[in-house]
Amino acid sequence: MMAALCALTIANTTAKAEENSVINKEEFTPNQESSYHPDPESKTMKQVLAPVMEKAPDWTKDVADRIKLHGYAQGAYIFNRANGENSNGFNVKRVIFWVDARITQRWSFSFMHDFSSVVQEYYTDFSFFKNKKYLTVRFGQFKHGYSYENPLSPTSMETVDVYSEGVIYLAGCGSDHMFGTSYGREMGLALFGEAAGGKFAYNFQVLNGCIINKMDNNNQKDMVLRLEYRPVKGLNIVATGQLGRGQNQLNHESPLTGIGADERYIRNRYSVGGAYDCKWIRLHGEYLEGKDGTCISRGGYLTGSIPLGLKGFESVFSYDYFNYNVARGYGQHKAVVGLQYWFFKKCRVQAQYVYKSADIGSGNYVSGDNHGIQVQLQVRFN
């Protein structure tokens, strides 16, 4: 019985992955990832195990249909030359596994863990309308809605570094040492939905405003509003804003912002951008701005990929500028060029050259050329 149950779970999970591997672009699904090179001739696990499924009890089919398993791993070799010194090494960036469980037609639960890091997400969703996406409430820990890029999965992004320098800093993904590392996630409550056949989407969130997996460290809550508009097929326009408070996690004054140790400060963010996707190019860009106390930071980026005519091969490019402190002139230019090969559905190999005109990896702003080579392998099952 246990063997049959396992087989059924795998069969239904894989079948759902095959059904979802090609996105219907008529629907508004900004956070869903694209499957670039599905193989129409490959046999699904559902077809292979069809004889077993026909003999299975109804309750096992129901359980298998309600639970979806997902996972991916990204490992890379990274070479970097900065300040006349070389460094290199292999790095397991992410080993992520998550489960989606459908309790009822309108109620679901999700749990995500990164085995190379910490528990990332755990939340429950409840939809107020059956078979409609007008209004859903979400409670728990999840990716917040600030910026176009942050809600997107690393498996769908073009660069090995994943997000732009501005998003990594302003969304709390780790480069802002004063705020700490939240992996672009927060704990709180969200109300989101779609209207006009998916042309409009909204997401309003009330969040703790501190690092994940911990109790809020102040009495103020952060508020995030995300608005999206898709006027025509393939075009998505996004505006986001975040109002809140932060607290310096360092035991000393921040060298980037000048905010003192343990000091509470205004932490506001804004962005406007969008994406365009068609058969010959995939492109997205954004303008971002943040305010930490009296420190203003701002920048923008443009990132994309172009199919090369050979099945699975694409060129990748990105230009990114971000100024961490406008008053002090802490600007950084970043450029990326490379290739990627999708060898099976959402599995790929990436090779990229990265240039930076400055670095803040140590928490200090250090001007000077940085050159890097990054090669990454990504394996994912849906």
ROTI-968754 format. One record per residue (C-alpha): residue number from 1; residue in three letters; x, y negated, z. Coordinates in steps of 0.2 Angstrom, whole numbers. Each point is the difference from the previous one (the first is absolute). Example, Ala and Ser with C-alpha at 12.3 -4.5 7.8 and 13.67 -1.06 7.14 Angstrom:
% ROTI-968754
num=1 residu=ALA east=62 north=22 up=39;
num=2 residu=SER east=6 north=-17 up=-3;
//
This chain:
% ROTI-968754
num=1 residu=MET east=0 north=0 up=0;
num=2 residu=MET east=14 north=-12 up=5;
num=3 residu=ALA east=9 north=3 up=-17;
num=4 residu=ALA east=-16 north=-3 up=-9;
num=5 residu=LEU east=-3 north=-16 up=9;
num=6 residu=CYS east=17 north=-6 up=-3;
num=7 residu=ALA east=-1 north=4 up=-18;
num=8 residu=LEU east=-17 north=-9 up=-1;
num=9 residu=THR east=7 north=-16 up=8;
num=10 residu=ILE east=15 north=-1 up=-12;
num=11 residu=ALA east=-12 north=4 up=-15;
num=12 residu=ASN east=-12 north=-14 up=4;
num=13 residu=THR east=13 north=-12 up=6;
num=14 residu=THR east=10 north=2 up=-17;
num=15 residu=ALA east=-16 north=0 up=-10;
num=16 residu=LYS east=-4 north=-17 up=8;
num=17 residu=ALA east=18 north=-7 up=-4;
num=18 residu=GLU east=-2 north=6 up=-18;
num=19 residu=GLU east=-17 north=-9 up=-2;
num=20 residu=ASN east=7 north=-16 up=8;
num=21 residu=SER east=16 north=0 up=-10;
num=22 residu=VAL east=-6 north=-11 up=-14;
num=23 residu=ILE east=-8 north=-16 up=7;
num=24 residu=ASN east=-16 north=-7 up=-8;
num=25 residu=LYS east=6 north=-18 up=-3;
num=26 residu=GLU east=-18 north=-5 up=-2;
num=27 residu=GLU east=-2 north=1 up=19;
num=28 residu=PHE east=8 north=-12 up=11;
num=29 residu=THR east=13 north=10 up=10;
num=30 residu=PRO east=15 north=-12 up=4;
num=31 residu=ASN east=8 north=12 up=13;
num=32 residu=GLN east=-1 north=16 up=-10;
num=33 residu=GLU east=15 north=6 up=-8;
num=34 residu=SER east=3 north=4 up=-18;
num=35 residu=SER east=5 north=17 up=-7;
num=36 residu=TYR east=11 north=-5 up=-15;
num=37 residu=HIS east=3 north=17 up=-8;
num=38 residu=PRO east=-13 north=14 up=4;
num=39 residu=ASP east=2 north=16 up=-10;
num=40 residu=PRO east=-17 north=4 up=-8;
num=41 residu=GLU east=6 north=18 up=-4;
num=42 residu=SER east=4 north=5 up=18;
num=43 residu=LYS east=-12 north=12 up=9;
num=44 residu=THR east=-7 north=-7 up=16;
num=45 residu=MET east=1 north=11 up=16;
num=46 residu=LYS east=-20 north=-1 up=0;
num=47 residu=GLN east=1 north=10 up=-17;
num=48 residu=VAL east=13 north=12 up=6;
num=49 residu=LEU east=-10 north=4 up=16;
num=50 residu=ALA east=-18 north=-1 up=-7;
num=51 residu=PRO east=-3 north=19 up=3;
num=52 residu=VAL east=4 north=-2 up=18;
num=53 residu=MET east=-10 north=-15 up=2;
num=54 residu=GLU east=-16 north=8 up=-7;
num=55 residu=LYS east=1 north=13 up=14;
num=56 residu=ALA east=3 north=-12 up=14;
num=57 residu=PRO east=-13 north=-4 up=14;
num=58 residu=ASP east=-8 north=-17 up=-2;
num=59 residu=TRP east=7 north=-7 up=16;
num=60 residu=THR east=18 north=2 up=-6;
num=61 residu=LYS east=-4 north=-9 up=-16;
num=62 residu=ASP east=-8 north=-14 up=10;
num=63 residu=VAL east=15 north=-2 up=11;
num=64 residu=ALA east=12 north=0 up=-14;
num=65 residu=ASP east=-10 north=-13 up=-9;
num=66 residu=ARG east=0 north=-11 up=15;
num=67 residu=ILE east=19 north=0 up=3;
num=68 residu=LYS east=13 north=-7 up=-12;
num=69 residu=LEU east=19 north=2 up=3;
num=70 residu=HIS east=13 north=-12 up=-7;
num=71 residu=GLY east=19 north=-2 up=1;
num=72 residu=TYR east=15 north=-7 up=-7;
num=73 residu=ALA east=19 north=-2 up=3;
num=74 residu=GLN east=12 north=-13 up=-7;
num=75 residu=GLY east=19 north=3 up=2;
num=76 residu=ALA east=14 north=-11 up=-8;
num=77 residu=TYR east=18 north=-2 up=-3;
num=78 residu=ILE east=5 north=-18 up=3;
num=79 residu=PHE east=16 north=-9 up=-4;
num=80 residu=ASN east=3 north=-18 up=5;
num=81 residu=ARG east=14 north=-13 up=-1;
num=82 residu=ALA east=-1 north=-15 up=11;
num=83 residu=ASN east=13 north=-12 up=6;
num=84 residu=GLY east=13 north=10 up=-9;
num=85 residu=GLU east=-4 north=16 up=9;
num=86 residu=ASN east=-8 north=16 up=-7;
num=87 residu=SER east=-13 north=11 up=9;
num=88 residu=ASN east=-9 north=15 up=-7;
num=89 residu=GLY east=-10 north=15 up=7;
num=90 residu=PHE east=-16 north=11 up=-2;
num=91 residu=ASN east=-15 north=-6 up=8;
num=92 residu=VAL east=-17 north=8 up=3;
num=93 residu=LYS east=-11 north=-15 up=-1;
num=94 residu=ARG east=-17 north=8 up=4;
num=95 residu=VAL east=-8 north=17 up=3;
num=96 residu=ILE east=-19 north=-4 up=1;
num=97 residu=PHE east=-14 north=12 up=3;
num=98 residu=TRP east=-18 north=-5 up=2;
num=99 residu=VAL east=-17 north=7 up=2;
num=100 residu=ASP east=-17 north=-7 up=-6;
num=101 residu=ALA east=-15 north=8 up=9;
num=102 residu=ARG east=-18 north=-3 up=-6;
num=103 residu=ILE east=-12 north=2 up=15;
num=104 residu=THR east=-15 north=-5 up=-9;
num=105 residu=GLN east=-4 north=-9 up=-17;
num=106 residu=ARG east=3 north=-17 up=8;
num=107 residu=TRP east=12 north=4 up=15;
num=108 residu=SER east=18 north=5 up=-2;
num=109 residu=PHE east=16 north=1 up=9;
num=110 residu=SER east=19 north=-1 up=-5;
num=111 residu=PHE east=16 north=4 up=8;
num=112 residu=MET east=18 north=-4 up=-7;
num=113 residu=HIS east=17 north=4 up=7;
num=114 residu=ASP east=17 north=-3 up=-6;
num=115 residu=PHE east=12 north=14 up=5;
num=116 residu=SER east=15 north=-12 up=-2;
num=117 residu=SER east=-8 north=-13 up=11;
num=118 residu=VAL east=-15 north=-2 up=10;
num=119 residu=VAL east=-19 north=3 up=-1;
num=120 residu=GLN east=-6 north=-13 up=-13;
num=121 residu=GLU east=-19 north=0 up=-1;
num=122 residu=TYR east=-15 north=7 up=9;
num=123 residu=TYR east=-17 north=-7 up=-4;
num=124 residu=THR east=-19 north=4 up=-3;
num=125 residu=ASP east=-11 north=-8 up=-13;
num=126 residu=PHE east=-19 north=-1 up=-1;
num=127 residu=SER east=-9 north=-6 up=-15;
num=128 residu=PHE east=-17 north=-9 up=3;
num=129 residu=PHE east=-6 north=5 up=-18;
num=130 residu=LYS east=-1 north=17 up=-7;
num=131 residu=ASN east=9 north=2 up=-16;
num=132 residu=LYS east=4 north=-19 up=0;
num=133 residu=LYS east=15 north=-10 up=4;
num=134 residu=TYR east=-8 north=-16 up=6;
num=135 residu=LEU east=5 north=1 up=18;
num=136 residu=THR east=11 north=12 up=10;
num=137 residu=VAL east=7 north=-2 up=18;
num=138 residu=ARG east=17 north=6 up=4;
num=139 residu=PHE east=7 north=2 up=18;
num=140 residu=GLY east=17 north=6 up=5;
num=141 residu=GLN east=18 north=-3 up=-7;
num=142 residu=PHE east=2 north=-3 up=-18;
num=143 residu=LYS east=9 north=-10 up=-13;
num=144 residu=HIS east=-5 north=-19 up=1;
num=145 residu=GLY east=-6 north=-9 up=-15;
num=146 residu=TYR east=13 north=-14 up=-1;
num=147 residu=SER east=8 north=-2 up=-17;
num=148 residu=TYR east=-4 north=9 up=-16;
num=149 residu=GLU east=14 north=13 up=2;
num=150 residu=ASN east=-2 north=5 up=19;
num=151 residu=PRO east=-15 north=11 up=-2;
num=152 residu=LEU east=7 north=10 up=-14;
num=153 residu=SER east=9 north=17 up=2;
num=154 residu=PRO east=19 north=1 up=-2;
num=155 residu=THR east=-3 north=14 up=-12;
num=156 residu=SER east=-8 north=-12 up=-12;
num=157 residu=MET east=13 north=-14 up=1;
num=158 residu=GLU east=13 north=-3 up=-14;
num=159 residu=THR east=16 north=-4 up=11;
num=160 residu=VAL east=9 north=12 up=12;
num=161 residu=ASP east=-1 north=-14 up=13;
num=162 residu=VAL east=-19 north=0 up=-3;
num=163 residu=TYR east=-6 north=-17 up=4;
num=164 residu=SER east=7 north=-17 up=-3;
num=165 residu=GLU east=11 north=-9 up=13;
num=166 residu=GLY east=-14 north=-12 up=4;
num=167 residu=VAL east=-13 north=14 up=3;
num=168 residu=ILE east=13 north=10 up=11;
num=169 residu=TYR east=3 north=-15 up=11;
num=170 residu=LEU east=-17 north=-8 up=1;
num=171 residu=ALA east=-10 north=16 up=1;
num=172 residu=GLY east=10 north=7 up=15;
num=173 residu=CYS east=8 north=14 up=-10;
num=174 residu=GLY east=17 north=-2 up=10;
num=175 residu=SER east=11 north=-14 up=-7;
num=176 residu=ASP east=-7 north=-13 up=13;
num=177 residu=HIS east=9 north=6 up=15;
num=178 residu=MET east=-9 north=-13 up=11;
num=179 residu=PHE east=-17 north=8 up=-3;
num=180 residu=GLY east=6 north=18 up=-1;
num=181 residu=THR east=-4 north=15 up=-11;
num=182 residu=SER east=-19 north=4 up=-3;
num=183 residu=TYR east=2 north=8 up=-18;
num=184 residu=GLY east=-13 north=-12 up=-6;
num=185 residu=ARG east=-13 north=7 up=12;
num=186 residu=GLU east=-10 north=-7 up=14;
num=187 residu=MET east=-13 north=7 up=13;
num=188 residu=GLY east=-18 north=-8 up=-1;
num=189 residu=LEU east=-16 north=-1 up=-9;
num=190 residu=ALA east=-4 north=-3 up=-18;
num=191 residu=LEU east=-15 north=-3 up=-11;
num=192 residu=PHE east=2 north=2 up=-18;
num=193 residu=GLY east=-10 north=4 up=-16;
num=194 residu=GLU east=-4 north=-4 up=-18;
num=195 residu=ALA east=-13 north=-9 up=-10;
num=196 residu=ALA east=-5 north=-4 up=-18;
num=197 residu=GLY east=4 north=18 up=-6;
num=198 residu=GLY east=18 north=-1 up=7;
num=199 residu=LYS east=5 north=-17 up=-7;
num=200 residu=PHE east=1 north=-8 up=17;
num=201 residu=ALA east=7 north=8 up=16;
num=202 residu=TYR east=3 north=-7 up=17;
num=203 residu=ASN east=9 north=6 up=16;
num=204 residu=PHE east=-2 north=-9 up=17;
num=205 residu=GLN east=11 north=6 up=14;
num=206 residu=VAL east=2 north=-4 up=19;
num=207 residu=LEU east=17 north=7 up=6;
num=208 residu=ASN east=11 north=1 up=15;
num=209 residu=GLY east=14 north=-10 up=-8;
num=210 residu=CYS east=14 north=10 up=7;
num=211 residu=ILE east=11 north=16 up=-4;
num=212 residu=ILE east=-10 north=16 up=-2;
num=213 residu=ASN east=-3 north=14 up=12;
num=214 residu=LYS east=0 north=-13 up=14;
num=215 residu=MET east=-12 north=-11 up=10;
num=216 residu=ASP east=-2 north=-18 up=-5;
num=217 residu=ASN east=13 north=-11 up=8;
num=218 residu=ASN east=-11 north=-16 up=1;
num=219 residu=ASN east=-18 north=-4 up=1;
num=220 residu=GLN east=-2 north=-8 up=-18;
num=221 residu=LYS east=-5 north=11 up=-14;
num=222 residu=ASP east=6 north=-1 up=-18;
num=223 residu=MET east=-13 north=-3 up=-14;
num=224 residu=VAL east=3 north=6 up=-18;
num=225 residu=LEU east=-11 north=-4 up=-15;
num=226 residu=ARG east=3 north=8 up=-17;
num=227 residu=LEU east=-10 north=-4 up=-16;
num=228 residu=GLU east=2 north=8 up=-17;
num=229 residu=TYR east=-8 north=-3 up=-17;
num=230 residu=ARG east=1 north=11 up=-15;
num=231 residu=PRO east=-7 north=-11 up=-15;
num=232 residu=VAL east=5 north=13 up=-14;
num=233 residu=LYS east=7 north=17 up=-1;
num=234 residu=GLY east=18 north=1 up=6;
num=235 residu=LEU east=1 north=-17 up=8;
num=236 residu=ASN east=-1 north=-2 up=19;
num=237 residu=ILE east=1 north=-17 up=9;
num=238 residu=VAL east=4 north=0 up=19;
num=239 residu=ALA east=0 north=-13 up=14;
num=240 residu=THR east=4 north=3 up=18;
num=241 residu=GLY east=3 north=-9 up=16;
num=242 residu=GLN east=4 north=4 up=18;
num=243 residu=LEU east=-2 north=-11 up=15;
num=244 residu=GLY east=8 north=6 up=17;
num=245 residu=ARG east=13 north=-1 up=14;
num=246 residu=GLY east=16 north=9 up=2;
num=247 residu=GLN east=12 north=3 up=14;
num=248 residu=ASN east=19 north=1 up=-3;
num=249 residu=GLN east=6 north=18 up=3;
num=250 residu=LEU east=18 north=-5 up=1;
num=251 residu=ASN east=9 north=-4 up=16;
num=252 residu=HIS east=8 north=-15 up=-8;
num=253 residu=GLU east=-5 north=-14 up=-11;
num=254 residu=SER east=-4 north=5 up=-18;
num=255 residu=PRO east=15 north=-5 up=-11;
num=256 residu=LEU east=-13 north=-2 up=-15;
num=257 residu=THR east=-14 north=-10 up=8;
num=258 residu=GLY east=8 north=-8 up=16;
num=259 residu=ILE east=-14 north=7 up=11;
num=260 residu=GLY east=6 north=5 up=17;
num=261 residu=ALA east=0 north=17 up=9;
num=262 residu=ASP east=-17 north=6 up=5;
num=263 residu=GLU east=-8 north=-16 up=-7;
num=264 residu=ARG east=-18 north=1 up=-6;
num=265 residu=TYR east=-2 north=-10 up=-17;
num=266 residu=ILE east=-13 north=-3 up=-14;
num=267 residu=ARG east=2 north=14 up=-13;
num=268 residu=ASN east=-10 north=-5 up=-16;
num=269 residu=ARG east=1 north=7 up=-18;
num=270 residu=TYR east=-7 north=-3 up=-17;
num=271 residu=SER east=1 north=7 up=-17;
num=272 residu=VAL east=-7 north=0 up=-17;
num=273 residu=GLY east=4 north=12 up=-15;
num=274 residu=GLY east=-6 north=14 up=-11;
num=275 residu=ALA east=3 north=14 up=-11;
num=276 residu=TYR east=-2 north=5 up=-18;
num=277 residu=ASP east=0 north=18 up=-6;
num=278 residu=CYS east=-1 north=6 up=-18;
num=279 residu=LYS east=7 north=14 up=-11;
num=280 residu=TRP east=16 north=-10 up=-4;
num=281 residu=ILE east=4 north=-9 up=16;
num=282 residu=ARG east=-4 north=0 up=19;
num=283 residu=LEU east=3 north=-16 up=8;
num=284 residu=HIS east=-3 north=-9 up=17;
num=285 residu=GLY east=6 north=-16 up=9;
num=286 residu=GLU east=-4 north=-11 up=14;
num=287 residu=TYR east=4 north=-16 up=9;
num=288 residu=LEU east=2 north=1 up=19;
num=289 residu=GLU east=2 north=-12 up=14;
num=290 residu=GLY east=2 north=2 up=19;
num=291 residu=LYS east=1 north=-11 up=16;
num=292 residu=ASP east=8 north=6 up=16;
num=293 residu=GLY east=-1 north=-14 up=12;
num=294 residu=THR east=7 north=-15 up=-10;
num=295 residu=CYS east=10 north=11 up=-12;
num=296 residu=ILE east=-7 north=1 up=-17;
num=297 residu=SER east=5 north=14 up=-12;
num=298 residu=ARG east=-6 north=3 up=-18;
num=299 residu=GLY east=4 north=9 up=-16;
num=300 residu=GLY east=-6 north=10 up=-14;
num=301 residu=TYR east=3 north=15 up=-11;
num=302 residu=LEU east=-4 north=9 up=-17;
num=303 residu=THR east=2 north=19 up=-1;
num=304 residu=GLY east=-5 north=12 up=-14;
num=305 residu=SER east=3 north=15 up=-11;
num=306 residu=ILE east=-1 north=4 up=-18;
num=307 residu=PRO east=-2 north=17 up=-8;
num=308 residu=LEU east=15 north=4 up=-12;
num=309 residu=GLY east=-10 north=12 up=-12;
num=310 residu=LEU east=7 north=16 up=7;
num=311 residu=LYS east=-12 north=9 up=11;
num=312 residu=GLY east=3 north=-4 up=18;
num=313 residu=PHE east=14 north=-13 up=-2;
num=314 residu=GLU east=-2 north=-18 up=5;
num=315 residu=SER east=11 north=-16 up=2;
num=316 residu=VAL east=-2 north=-9 up=16;
num=317 residu=PHE east=4 north=-19 up=4;
num=318 residu=SER east=-3 north=-12 up=14;
num=319 residu=TYR east=5 north=-18 up=4;
num=320 residu=ASP east=-3 north=-6 up=18;
num=321 residu=TYR east=4 north=-16 up=9;
num=322 residu=PHE east=-3 north=-3 up=18;
num=323 residu=ASN east=5 north=-14 up=12;
num=324 residu=TYR east=0 north=6 up=18;
num=325 residu=ASN east=1 north=-18 up=7;
num=326 residu=VAL east=-3 north=-14 up=-12;
num=327 residu=ALA east=7 north=-14 up=11;
num=328 residu=ARG east=17 north=10 up=2;
num=329 residu=GLY east=1 north=5 up=-18;
num=330 residu=TYR east=0 north=19 up=3;
num=331 residu=GLY east=-4 north=5 up=-18;
num=332 residu=GLN east=3 north=17 up=-7;
num=333 residu=HIS east=-1 north=5 up=-19;
num=334 residu=LYS east=-3 north=19 up=-4;
num=335 residu=ALA east=0 north=9 up=-16;
num=336 residu=VAL east=-3 north=18 up=-4;
num=337 residu=VAL east=1 north=10 up=-17;
num=338 residu=GLY east=-1 north=18 up=-2;
num=339 residu=LEU east=-8 north=16 up=-7;
num=340 residu=GLN east=-13 north=12 up=7;
num=341 residu=TYR east=-5 north=17 up=-6;
num=342 residu=TRP east=-17 north=8 up=5;
num=343 residu=PHE east=3 north=18 up=-2;
num=344 residu=PHE east=-16 north=6 up=8;
num=345 residu=LYS east=-15 north=-10 up=4;
num=346 residu=LYS east=5 north=-11 up=15;
num=347 residu=CYS east=18 north=7 up=1;
num=348 residu=ARG east=14 north=-10 up=-7;
num=349 residu=VAL east=19 north=-4 up=-1;
num=350 residu=GLN east=5 north=-18 up=1;
num=351 residu=ALA east=17 north=-8 up=-3;
num=352 residu=GLN east=2 north=-19 up=3;
num=353 residu=TYR east=13 north=-14 up=1;
num=354 residu=VAL east=-4 north=-13 up=13;
num=355 residu=TYR east=8 north=-17 up=2;
num=356 residu=LYS east=-2 north=-12 up=15;
num=357 residu=SER east=7 north=-18 up=2;
num=358 residu=ALA east=-1 north=1 up=19;
num=359 residu=ASP east=-5 north=13 up=14;
num=360 residu=ILE east=-9 north=0 up=17;
num=361 residu=GLY east=2 north=18 up=4;
num=362 residu=SER east=9 north=-3 up=16;
num=363 residu=GLY east=-13 north=-13 up=5;
num=364 residu=ASN east=11 north=-15 up=-5;
num=365 residu=TYR east=0 north=-9 up=-17;
num=366 residu=VAL east=16 north=4 up=-9;
num=367 residu=SER east=3 north=-8 up=-17;
num=368 residu=GLY east=10 north=10 up=-13;
num=369 residu=ASP east=-2 north=12 up=-14;
num=370 residu=ASN east=-6 north=18 up=3;
num=371 residu=HIS east=-1 north=14 up=-13;
num=372 residu=GLY east=-8 north=16 up=2;
num=373 residu=ILE east=-4 north=16 up=-9;
num=374 residu=GLN east=-15 north=11 up=6;
num=375 residu=VAL east=-6 north=17 up=-6;
num=376 residu=GLN east=-16 north=7 up=8;
num=377 residu=LEU east=-10 north=16 up=-2;
num=378 residu=GLN east=-18 north=0 up=4;
num=379 residu=VAL east=-11 north=15 up=2;
num=380 residu=ARG east=-18 north=-1 up=4;
num=381 residu=PHE east=-16 north=11 up=1;
num=382 residu=ASN east=-17 north=-8 up=1;
//
